[in-house]
């Protein structure tokens, strides 16, 4: 039989997951900024704009999933 995690263990796991996701979001935002700086420069082209779109979508999805973890904790 497996035991269900204790509330403190579960909270610690959630906190660590939230921290990792926030770090990932910060990295994505930094990459997004770097890509946007190149818009209108000689490196600009369809590939760059597609990378910007994909990274933006990934960042939005990461923010949504992180908020689903953070908001319930804030309500407590």
C-alpha positions in Angstrom: 0.0 0.0 0.0 1.2 3.5 -0.7 0.5 6.2 1.7 -0.9 9.5 0.5 1.4 12.4 1.1 1.0 14.4 4.3 -0.3 17.9 3.9 3.1 19.4 4.7 4.8 17.2 2.2 2.2 18.0 -0.4 2.6 21.7 0.3 6.4 21.5 0.1 6.1 19.7 -3.3 3.6 22.4 -4.5 5.9 25.2 -3.3 8.9 23.7 -5.1 6.8 23.2 -8.3 5.6 26.8 -8.2 9.2 28.0 -7.7 10.4 26.0 -10.7 7.5 27.2 -12.9 8.1 30.9 -11.9 11.8 30.4 -12.8 10.8 28.9 -16.1 8.5 31.9 -16.8 11.3 34.3 -16.0 13.6 32.6 -18.4 10.9 32.6 -21.1 10.2 36.3 -20.6 14.0 37.0 -20.9 14.1 35.0 -24.2 11.0 36.7 -25.5 12.6 40.1 -24.8 15.8 39.1 -26.6 13.8 38.0 -29.6 11.7 41.2 -29.7 14.9 43.3 -29.7 15.7 41.7 -33.1 12.4 42.6 -34.7 13.0 45.3 -37.3 16.7 44.5 -37.4 18.6 42.8 -40.2 18.0 39.3 -38.5 14.3 39.9 -38.7 12.4 37.4 -40.9 9.6 34.8 -40.8 11.6 32.4 -38.7 12.2 35.0 -36.0 8.6 36.0 -35.9 7.4 32.4 -35.7 9.8 31.8 -32.7 8.4 34.9 -31.1 4.8 33.6 -31.5 5.7 30.1 -30.2 7.6 31.5 -27.2 4.7 33.9 -26.4 2.2 31.0 -26.5 4.4 28.9 -24.3 4.8 31.7 -21.8 1.0 32.3 -21.7 0.4 28.6 -21.0 3.1 28.5 -18.3 1.5 31.5 -16.6 -2.0 29.9 -16.7 -0.8 26.6 -15.2 1.2 28.4 -12.5 -1.7 30.6 -11.6 -3.8 27.5 -11.1 -1.3 26.4 -8.5 -0.8 29.8 -6.8 -4.3 31.1 -6.6 -5.7 28.3 -4.4 -2.8 28.8 -2.0 -3.4 32.5 -1.8 -7.1 31.9 -0.9 -6.0 29.8 2.1 
